[in-house]
């Protein structure tokens, strides 16, 4: 078989699998947005069945030796650059996937699907005991997954690698500890500041229908193509993609707080722009897949915080917000609004956390899930340990499970190893934004005029369109000219909050 035909055959097989994954993603989106409560059990069975089919097809990629033959050619010059990426990344995923029995994949999918429904009920009732037996099942399954995949030091290594390739529990702990060591002193200085910020001034009554339209307006200004995407409502904000021409984002609303949804919408739109920015031509192959969840998160965090909470952003959008909701925004000055949206206030909910304390939320979750997987913590003790860490790290007494260990969907969906990528995203985002300012010196002036599309195009050209052409580390090097450096994030926070809280400079 000629080489070009063989590569076309490999791509064809990958696209077939991608179509099935898209179908599963549609069902997953529907489960969170539209599915009636009684549909959960049958939906779980359907998802489990399809997951089994996808797994079987993927591990059968090499049934005739096609993938292995191309793997042997990686060290030669017989493959062009794009084909090398397709083969190398497919081989990496194949090596992991073939270690997982199809029966296990089906079981994990079904349990996770059912667990998400139970989690939603437990969260609503603020009762961890309802979710506890399901989380025990999830933890047992993830321990089995780690054994199947293999690891050198910690079973957590096998899980985090699925989200941030090459990352380990030890390295994640080092990164998060370094962050903590820079954030804690900054937080202590802020607590001693005499600057008083009054967020209650932004409270009011905001019809959700009007909020929705304003959120959609901002998403479109950011470049979100709603002819190739949707914006809906769900319990937990999320983004999913079926292909670059069909991307779904969701958010949640609070009638008393218009900012409750705005931050989530900007965040999820950042994710959506990444998905829409990938190559439709290479759909189904690694050339149309994100590098890592950390890189994916960098896109949402950059838009949400470095752009969406900047003075310049609201210089343009505050007058628009005031027009839609004159009470109270017409009487709020730009400086006061800027201070309020960037107020540092240790809180229970991760998705509502300020930039300074956000990574402490990640540390809480990382430490707990790592200890669960390593067998150092029993599931029944999760609420107690969670509450203690919140007291130790934030000085907060958790009032109930909804505001505590039941607030995130990740564990119910089997996403152990996922949380640290949020912090990695903050680091990547700061470094990327620093480079953006170097290459586009007038970027802040553009933002102040509501001219956000040049940023969207820069990110697409530099990051989105490449798919998995680069590893996360190589991509940072390619875009910024240096390896990942946490100083950009630390410097960004130090400069921003020194100004807001009128801190003494060291």
C-alpha positions as CSV (number, residue, x, y, z in Angstrom):
1,X,0.0,0.0,0.0
2,X,1.5,3.4,-0.9
3,X,2.5,5.5,2.0
4,X,0.1,8.4,1.2
5,X,-2.8,5.9,1.0
6,X,-1.8,4.4,4.3
7,X,-1.7,7.8,6.1
8,X,-5.1,8.5,4.6
9,X,-6.4,5.2,6.0
10,X,-5.0,6.1,9.5
11,X,-6.6,9.5,9.3
12,X,-9.9,7.9,8.1
13,X,-10.0,5.6,11.1
14,X,-9.3,8.5,13.5
15,X,-12.1,10.6,12.0
16,X,-14.5,7.7,12.4
17,X,-13.6,7.5,16.1
18,X,-13.9,11.3,16.4
19,X,-17.5,11.1,15.0
20,X,-18.4,8.7,17.7
21,X,-16.7,10.8,20.4
22,X,-18.8,13.8,19.1
23,X,-22.0,11.7,19.5
24,X,-20.9,10.9,23.1
25,X,-20.2,14.6,23.7
26,X,-23.6,15.6,22.5
27,X,-25.2,13.2,24.9
28,X,-23.1,14.4,27.7
29,X,-24.0,18.0,27.0
30,X,-27.7,17.1,26.8
31,X,-27.4,15.3,30.1
32,X,-26.3,18.5,31.8
33,X,-28.6,20.9,30.0
34,X,-31.8,19.3,28.8
35,X,-32.2,15.7,29.9
36,X,-35.2,14.9,32.2
37,X,-34.2,13.4,35.6
38,X,-35.6,10.0,34.9
39,X,-33.5,9.6,31.8
40,X,-30.2,9.3,33.8
41,X,-30.0,5.5,34.1
42,X,-30.7,4.8,30.4
43,X,-28.4,7.6,29.3
44,X,-25.6,6.1,31.4
45,X,-26.2,2.7,29.7
46,X,-26.1,4.4,26.3
47,X,-22.9,6.3,27.1
48,X,-21.3,3.2,28.5
49,X,-22.1,1.2,25.3
50,X,-20.8,3.9,23.0
51,X,-17.6,4.3,25.1
52,X,-17.0,0.6,24.8
53,X,-17.4,0.8,21.0
54,X,-15.0,3.8,20.8
55,X,-12.4,2.0,23.0
56,X,-12.6,-1.1,20.8
57,X,-12.2,0.9,17.6
58,X,-9.2,2.8,19.0
59,X,-7.4,-0.2,20.3
60,X,-8.1,-1.9,16.9
61,X,-6.3,0.9,15.1
62,X,-3.2,-1.3,14.9
63,X,-5.0,-4.6,14.2
64,X,-3.3,-4.8,10.8
65,X,-0.1,-3.2,11.9
66,X,-0.8,0.1,10.2
67,X,0.0,2.3,13.2
68,X,3.0,0.2,14.2
69,X,4.5,0.5,10.7
70,X,4.3,4.3,10.9
71,X,5.6,4.3,14.4
72,X,8.8,2.7,13.0
73,X,9.1,5.6,10.5
74,X,9.1,8.4,13.1
75,X,12.9,8.4,13.4
76,X,13.3,8.6,9.6
77,X,12.6,11.4,7.1
78,X,9.8,9.5,5.4
79,X,7.0,11.3,7.1
80,X,6.2,15.0,6.7
81,X,5.8,17.2,9.8
82,X,2.0,17.0,10.0
83,X,2.0,13.2,9.6
84,X,4.7,12.8,12.3
85,X,2.4,14.6,14.8
86,X,-0.5,12.5,13.8
87,X,1.5,9.2,14.2
88,X,3.4,10.2,17.4
89,X,0.4,11.5,19.3
90,X,-1.9,8.7,18.1
91,X,0.7,6.2,19.2
92,X,1.0,7.8,22.7
93,X,-2.8,7.6,23.2
94,X,-2.9,4.2,21.7
95,X,-0.3,2.9,24.2
96,X,-2.4,4.2,27.1
97,X,-5.7,3.1,25.8
98,X,-4.7,-0.5,24.9
99,X,-3.8,-1.1,28.5
100,X,-7.4,-0.5,29.6
101,X,-9.8,-3.5,29.1
102,X,-13.0,-2.6,27.2
103,X,-15.1,-3.9,30.1
104,X,-13.3,-1.5,32.4
105,X,-14.0,1.5,30.0
106,X,-17.7,0.6,29.9
107,X,-17.9,0.3,33.6
108,X,-16.1,3.6,34.3
109,X,-18.4,5.4,31.8
110,X,-21.6,4.0,33.3
111,X,-20.6,4.6,36.9
112,X,-19.4,8.2,36.1
113,X,-22.6,9.0,34.2
114,X,-24.8,7.8,37.1
115,X,-22.5,9.4,39.7
116,X,-23.0,12.8,38.0
117,X,-26.7,12.6,38.4
118,X,-26.4,11.6,42.1
119,X,-23.8,14.3,42.6
120,X,-26.2,16.9,41.3
121,X,-28.9,15.7,43.7
122,X,-26.5,15.6,46.7
123,X,-25.3,19.1,45.9
124,X,-28.8,20.4,45.8
125,X,-29.6,18.7,49.1
126,X,-26.2,19.5,50.6
127,X,-25.8,15.9,51.6
128,X,-22.4,14.3,51.0
129,X,-23.7,10.9,52.3
130,X,-25.7,10.5,49.1
131,X,-22.7,10.9,46.9
132,X,-20.2,9.0,49.2
133,X,-20.8,5.5,47.9
134,X,-20.5,6.7,44.3
135,X,-17.3,8.5,45.0
136,X,-15.9,5.4,46.5
137,X,-16.7,3.5,43.3
138,X,-15.0,6.3,41.3
139,X,-11.9,6.2,43.4
140,X,-11.7,2.4,43.2
141,X,-12.0,2.6,39.4
142,X,-9.4,5.3,39.1
143,X,-7.0,3.2,41.2
144,X,-7.6,0.3,38.8
145,X,-7.0,2.6,35.9
146,X,-3.6,3.7,37.3
147,X,-2.6,0.1,37.7
148,X,-3.6,-0.7,34.2
149,X,-1.7,2.2,32.8
150,X,1.3,1.9,35.1
151,X,3.3,4.4,37.0
152,X,6.7,4.6,38.7
153,X,6.0,6.5,42.0
154,X,2.4,7.5,42.6
155,X,-0.8,6.1,41.1
156,X,-1.8,9.8,40.7
157,X,1.0,10.1,38.1
158,X,-1.0,7.9,35.8
159,X,-4.1,10.0,36.2
160,X,-2.6,13.5,35.9
161,X,-0.7,12.5,32.8
162,X,-4.0,12.0,31.0
163,X,-4.7,15.8,31.3
164,X,-1.2,17.3,31.4
165,X,1.1,14.8,29.5
166,X,4.4,14.3,31.3
167,X,3.3,15.8,34.6
168,X,3.7,13.9,37.9
169,X,2.3,14.3,41.4
170,X,5.7,15.3,42.6
171,X,6.1,18.1,40.0
172,X,2.6,19.3,40.5
173,X,3.2,19.5,44.2
174,X,6.4,21.6,43.6
175,X,4.6,24.0,41.3
176,X,1.6,24.4,43.6
177,X,3.9,24.9,46.6
178,X,5.9,27.6,44.8
179,X,2.6,29.3,44.0
180,X,1.5,29.1,47.6
181,X,4.8,30.6,48.8
182,X,4.3,33.7,46.6
183,X,0.6,34.1,47.2
184,X,0.5,33.8,51.0
185,X,2.7,36.8,51.6
186,X,0.7,38.9,49.0
187,X,-2.6,37.8,50.7
188,X,-1.3,38.8,54.1
189,X,-0.3,42.3,52.8
190,X,-3.7,42.7,51.2
191,X,-5.5,41.8,54.5
192,X,-3.6,44.6,56.2
193,X,-4.5,47.1,53.6
194,X,-6.7,50.1,54.7
195,X,-8.5,50.1,51.4
196,X,-12.1,49.1,51.8
197,X,-14.0,47.8,48.8
198,X,-17.8,47.6,49.0
199,X,-19.1,44.8,46.6
200,X,-22.7,45.2,47.9
201,X,-23.0,48.3,45.7
202,X,-23.3,46.0,42.7
203,X,-26.2,44.1,44.0
204,X,-29.7,44.5,42.5
205,X,-32.4,42.7,40.6
206,X,-31.3,41.5,37.2
207,X,-33.7,39.5,35.0
208,X,-32.0,36.4,33.8
209,X,-33.3,37.0,30.3
210,X,-31.6,40.4,30.1
211,X,-28.4,39.0,31.7
212,X,-28.4,36.2,29.1
213,X,-28.5,38.7,26.2
214,X,-25.6,40.8,27.7
215,X,-23.5,37.7,28.3
216,X,-24.1,36.7,24.7
217,X,-23.1,40.2,23.5
218,X,-19.8,40.0,25.3
219,X,-19.1,36.4,24.0
220,X,-19.7,37.6,20.4
221,X,-17.4,40.7,21.0
222,X,-14.7,38.2,22.0
223,X,-15.1,36.5,18.7
224,X,-17.3,33.6,19.7
225,X,-19.1,32.4,16.5
226,X,-22.7,31.6,17.6
227,X,-23.3,30.1,14.1
228,X,-20.8,27.5,15.2
229,X,-21.6,27.4,18.9
230,X,-24.2,27.8,21.6
231,X,-24.5,29.4,25.0
232,X,-26.8,27.7,27.5
233,X,-27.6,27.3,31.2
234,X,-26.3,24.5,33.5
235,X,-25.7,23.8,37.1
236,X,-22.0,23.9,36.6
237,X,-20.5,26.1,33.8
238,X,-18.7,24.1,31.2
239,X,-17.6,24.0,27.6
240,X,-17.7,21.0,25.2
241,X,-16.9,20.7,21.5
242,X,-18.1,18.2,18.9
243,X,-16.0,19.8,16.2
244,X,-14.7,23.3,15.5
245,X,-18.0,24.2,13.9
246,X,-20.1,23.0,16.8
247,X,-19.0,24.2,20.2
248,X,-21.2,24.4,23.3
249,X,-20.7,26.7,26.4
250,X,-22.9,27.0,29.5
251,X,-23.0,29.3,32.5
252,X,-25.3,29.8,35.5
253,X,-27.1,32.9,36.7
254,X,-28.0,34.8,39.9
255,X,-30.8,37.3,39.7
256,X,-29.2,39.3,42.4
257,X,-25.7,39.4,41.0
258,X,-25.0,40.1,37.3
259,X,-21.3,39.4,37.7
260,X,-22.0,35.9,38.8
261,X,-22.6,34.8,35.3
262,X,-20.3,37.3,33.5
263,X,-17.0,35.8,34.8
264,X,-18.1,32.3,33.9
265,X,-19.3,33.3,30.5
266,X,-16.0,35.0,29.7
267,X,-14.1,32.0,31.0
268,X,-16.1,29.4,29.1
269,X,-15.9,31.6,25.9
270,X,-12.1,31.5,26.3
271,X,-12.3,27.7,26.1
272,X,-14.8,27.9,23.2
273,X,-12.5,30.2,21.2
274,X,-9.8,27.6,21.5
275,X,-12.1,24.9,20.2
276,X,-13.4,27.0,17.3
277,X,-9.8,28.1,16.5
278,X,-8.6,24.5,15.8
279,X,-8.3,23.1,12.3
280,X,-11.6,21.7,10.9
281,X,-9.5,20.3,8.1
282,X,-7.7,18.0,10.5
283,X,-10.8,17.1,12.6
284,X,-10.4,13.7,14.3
285,X,-6.6,13.8,14.3
286,X,-4.2,15.2,17.0
287,X,-3.7,18.3,14.7
288,X,-7.2,19.4,15.8
289,X,-6.9,18.6,19.5
290,X,-5.7,20.8,22.4
291,X,-2.2,20.4,23.7
292,X,-3.2,19.9,27.3
293,X,-5.8,21.0,29.8
294,X,-3.3,23.4,31.2
295,X,-2.9,25.1,27.9
296,X,-6.7,25.0,27.4
297,X,-7.2,26.6,30.8
298,X,-4.7,29.3,30.0
299,X,-7.0,30.6,27.3
300,X,-10.0,30.9,29.6
301,X,-8.0,32.4,32.4
302,X,-6.4,35.0,30.2
303,X,-9.8,36.1,28.9
304,X,-11.5,36.0,32.3
305,X,-8.9,37.7,34.4
306,X,-6.1,39.5,32.4
307,X,-8.6,40.9,29.9
308,X,-12.0,40.5,31.4
309,X,-11.0,42.1,34.8
310,X,-8.8,44.8,33.3
311,X,-9.5,48.5,33.5
312,X,-9.5,48.7,29.8
313,X,-12.1,46.0,29.3
314,X,-14.7,47.8,31.5
315,X,-13.8,51.2,30.1
316,X,-15.6,49.9,27.1
317,X,-18.2,47.6,28.6
318,X,-19.3,49.4,31.7
319,X,-21.3,52.0,29.8
320,X,-23.0,49.2,28.0
321,X,-23.8,47.4,31.2
322,X,-25.1,50.6,32.7
323,X,-27.4,51.1,29.8
324,X,-28.9,47.6,30.3
325,X,-29.0,47.8,34.1
326,X,-28.9,51.5,35.1
327,X,-29.5,50.6,38.7
328,X,-26.9,50.3,40.2
329,X,-24.3,50.6,37.5
330,X,-25.0,54.1,36.3
331,X,-23.9,55.4,39.6
332,X,-20.7,53.3,39.9
333,X,-17.5,55.0,38.8
334,X,-15.0,53.0,36.6
335,X,-12.4,53.0,39.3
336,X,-14.8,51.7,41.9
337,X,-16.2,49.1,39.6
338,X,-12.6,47.9,38.8
339,X,-11.8,47.6,42.4
340,X,-15.0,45.6,43.2
341,X,-14.5,43.1,40.4
342,X,-11.0,42.5,41.5
343,X,-11.7,42.5,45.3
344,X,-9.7,39.9,47.2
345,X,-12.0,38.0,49.5
346,X,-11.4,34.4,50.6
347,X,-14.6,32.5,49.7
348,X,-16.0,29.0,49.7
349,X,-16.6,28.6,46.0
350,X,-13.7,28.0,43.6
351,X,-15.5,29.4,40.5
352,X,-16.2,32.6,42.3
353,X,-12.7,33.0,43.8
354,X,-10.5,36.0,43.3
355,X,-7.2,35.7,41.5
356,X,-5.1,35.8,44.6
357,X,-6.9,33.0,46.5
358,X,-7.9,30.9,43.5
359,X,-4.9,28.6,43.5
360,X,-5.5,27.8,47.2
361,X,-8.7,26.2,46.1
362,X,-6.8,24.1,43.7
363,X,-4.3,23.1,46.3
364,X,-7.1,21.9,48.6
365,X,-8.5,19.7,45.8
366,X,-5.2,18.4,44.6
367,X,-4.1,17.3,48.1
368,X,-7.4,15.5,48.8
369,X,-7.7,13.7,45.5
370,X,-4.0,12.7,45.5
371,X,-4.4,11.3,49.0
372,X,-7.6,9.5,48.0
373,X,-5.9,7.8,45.1
374,X,-2.8,7.0,47.1
375,X,-5.0,5.4,49.8
376,X,-4.0,8.0,52.5
377,X,-7.6,9.3,52.9
378,X,-10.9,7.5,53.1
379,X,-13.8,8.8,51.1
380,X,-16.0,9.1,54.2
381,X,-13.5,11.6,55.7
382,X,-13.5,13.9,52.7
383,X,-15.9,16.5,54.2
384,X,-14.0,16.7,57.4
385,X,-10.6,17.0,55.7
386,X,-12.0,19.5,53.2
387,X,-13.4,21.7,55.9
388,X,-10.2,21.6,57.9
389,X,-8.1,22.7,54.9
390,X,-10.6,25.5,54.2
391,X,-10.1,26.7,57.8
392,X,-6.3,26.4,57.7
393,X,-5.8,27.9,54.2
394,X,-8.7,30.5,54.1
395,X,-9.7,31.0,57.7
396,X,-13.3,29.9,56.7
397,X,-15.7,27.6,58.5
398,X,-17.6,25.7,55.7
399,X,-21.3,25.9,56.5
400,X,-22.5,22.9,54.4
401,X,-21.5,20.4,51.8
402,X,-22.8,22.4,48.8
403,X,-20.4,25.2,49.6
404,X,-17.8,22.6,50.5
405,X,-16.8,19.3,48.9
406,X,-19.8,18.9,46.7
407,X,-19.4,22.2,44.7
408,X,-17.4,20.7,41.7
409,X,-18.5,18.2,39.2
410,X,-15.0,16.8,38.4
411,X,-14.9,13.9,40.8
412,X,-18.3,12.6,39.8
413,X,-17.2,12.5,36.2
414,X,-14.0,10.6,37.1
415,X,-11.8,13.6,36.5
416,X,-9.1,13.0,39.1
417,X,-5.9,14.6,38.1
418,X,-7.8,17.4,36.4
419,X,-7.7,20.2,39.1
420,X,-4.0,21.0,39.0
421,X,-4.3,22.0,35.3
422,X,-6.2,25.1,36.5
423,X,-3.1,26.4,38.2
424,X,-0.9,25.5,35.3
425,X,-3.3,27.5,33.1
426,X,-2.8,30.6,35.3
427,X,1.0,30.3,34.7
428,X,0.7,29.8,31.0
429,X,-1.8,32.6,30.7
430,X,0.4,35.2,32.3
431,X,3.4,34.3,30.2
432,X,1.3,34.3,27.0
433,X,-0.2,37.7,27.8
434,X,3.2,39.2,28.5
435,X,4.2,38.1,25.1
436,X,1.0,39.4,23.5
437,X,1.8,42.9,25.0
438,X,5.3,42.7,23.5
439,X,4.1,41.8,20.1
440,X,1.0,44.1,20.2
441,X,2.0,47.2,22.2
442,X,-1.3,48.9,21.7
443,X,-3.3,45.9,22.9
444,X,-4.7,47.7,26.0
445,X,-5.8,50.6,23.8
446,X,-7.6,48.1,21.6
447,X,-9.3,46.5,24.6
448,X,-10.5,49.9,25.8
449,X,-12.2,50.4,22.4
450,X,-13.9,47.0,22.5
451,X,-11.6,45.8,19.7
452,X,-11.0,42.3,20.9
453,X,-10.8,40.4,17.6
454,X,-7.0,41.0,17.2
455,X,-6.4,39.2,20.4
456,X,-8.6,36.3,19.3
457,X,-6.7,36.1,16.0
458,X,-3.3,36.3,17.8
459,X,-4.2,33.4,20.1
460,X,-5.5,31.4,17.2
461,X,-2.4,31.9,15.1
462,X,0.0,31.3,18.0
463,X,-1.8,28.5,19.9
464,X,-5.1,27.2,18.7
465,X,-4.4,26.3,15.1
466,X,-1.4,24.1,15.9
467,X,-3.4,21.4,17.7
468,X,-0.8,19.0,19.2
469,X,2.0,20.0,16.9
470,X,3.9,21.0,20.1
471,X,4.0,19.7,23.6
472,X,2.8,22.2,26.3
473,X,6.4,23.0,27.2
474,X,7.5,23.3,23.5
475,X,4.5,25.5,22.8
476,X,5.4,27.9,25.5
477,X,9.0,28.0,24.2
478,X,7.7,28.6,20.7
479,X,5.3,31.4,21.6
480,X,7.3,33.2,24.2
481,X,10.9,32.3,23.5
482,X,11.5,30.7,26.9
483,X,10.4,27.9,29.1
484,X,7.5,28.2,31.5
485,X,8.4,30.8,34.1
486,X,6.1,31.4,37.1
487,X,7.5,34.9,37.6
488,X,5.1,36.3,35.0
489,X,2.1,35.3,37.0
490,X,3.6,36.4,40.3
491,X,4.6,39.8,38.8
492,X,1.2,40.2,37.3
493,X,-0.6,39.7,40.6
494,X,1.9,41.8,42.6
495,X,1.6,44.8,40.2
496,X,-2.2,44.6,39.9
497,X,-3.0,44.2,43.6
498,X,-0.3,46.6,44.8
499,X,-2.1,49.3,42.9
500,X,-5.7,48.3,43.9
501,X,-4.9,47.9,47.6
502,X,-2.2,50.6,47.8
503,X,0.4,48.3,49.1
504,X,3.9,49.3,50.0
505,X,6.3,48.1,47.4
506,X,9.1,45.8,48.6
